[in-house]
Amino acid sequence: MTTVSTHVLDAALGRPAAGLALYLTLPDDSARTATTDADGRVRFDGDVPPGPHMLTFATGPWFAEQDRENFFPEVTIAFTVTAGEHHHVALLLSPFSYTTYRGS
């Protein structure tokens, strides 16, 4: 089975980014929507097709709900899914920067 998950950490406050809306765009341009849980995590259910994907995080509204200034209204990460593997895309987020990497 091919799977995708993410974990978002608020690096400025040193805690998970709970309640952050995001969506996974699949190779056919359809999308799966989700919201991070209390630990800042999302695991997309079901088999994910191989090919190019994008994770888009609605960072602007998330920061605005907390009355925090931010520079990026959204963060989009493009990556390639390989059949039969698990893909974990982590996002370290702060109001004026972000870092991403493939986790385990």
N, C-alpha and C positions, 0 to 999 in steps of 0.2 A: 504494500500500500504506500502511496505517496502522500505525504502530509505537510502542512505548513502551520507554524505557530509563531507568536511574537511575544516579547516582553518589553515593556516600556518603563524606564526608570526616570524620575524627575531628578536629574543630577544636581540641580540647584538646591533642592530641599532634602536630598538624600533619602527619597522614599519612592514607592511604586506610583506610577501615574494611573490611578484608578479612575474609571469613568470616561476614558478617552475614546471617542468614536473613530472608527477606521473602516476601510474596506479593502478587500483583496480583488484586484482585477485579473481575470483569467485570460488565456490566449484568445478566446472567442469574444472578448470585450464584455462578457457578463461580469457581474461583481457579487461578492459575498460580503455582507456588512456584519459588523460586530462592535462590541464595546469592551474595553479592558475590565477585568474583574478587580477585586480589592487588592490583589497582588500585582496588578498591571499586566496581566497575561490574557492572551487569547489563543485558543487552539481551534483551527477551522475543522469542522467535522467532515468526514467523508474523504474519499479519494480525490486528489487534486491532479488535474492533467499536467503532463510535462510541457515545457516551453516557457516563453517569457511571461512574467507576472509583474504586478506592481502592488505594493502596499502603500496606501495613502492614509495618513494620520491627520485628523482634523484638529491641529494644534491651536489654531487661532481661537476657536470657540472654547476650547478646554481652558486655555489661559484666561480668556475673558470671563468665564464663569467664576474664576477665583480672584477677579479684579487684579490680574497681573499683566504687566506690559509684555509684549512679545514682538518678535521681528518676522517670524515665518507663519503665515496663515495656515499653511499645511506643509507636511513633509511627505514626499513621495520617494519610495525606494524601489527601483527596478532591479529584478534579479531573475535568474533562470532556474527553473525547477527541473530536476533530473528524475526520471521514473524510478520508483522503488525506494526513494530516500526520504528522510525527514529533513525539512528545511526550517530552521529556527532563525528568524531575523530579529535581532535585538536593536532597540533604539534607546540611546542615552540622550535625554532631552533637557534643555535649559531654555530660558526665554530668548537668548540670542545666539544659540548654537545647538548643533546636534551631531551625534556620532552614531554610526551603525556598524554592525558586523554580523557575520554568520556564526551563530552559537551552536550549541549541541542539544 
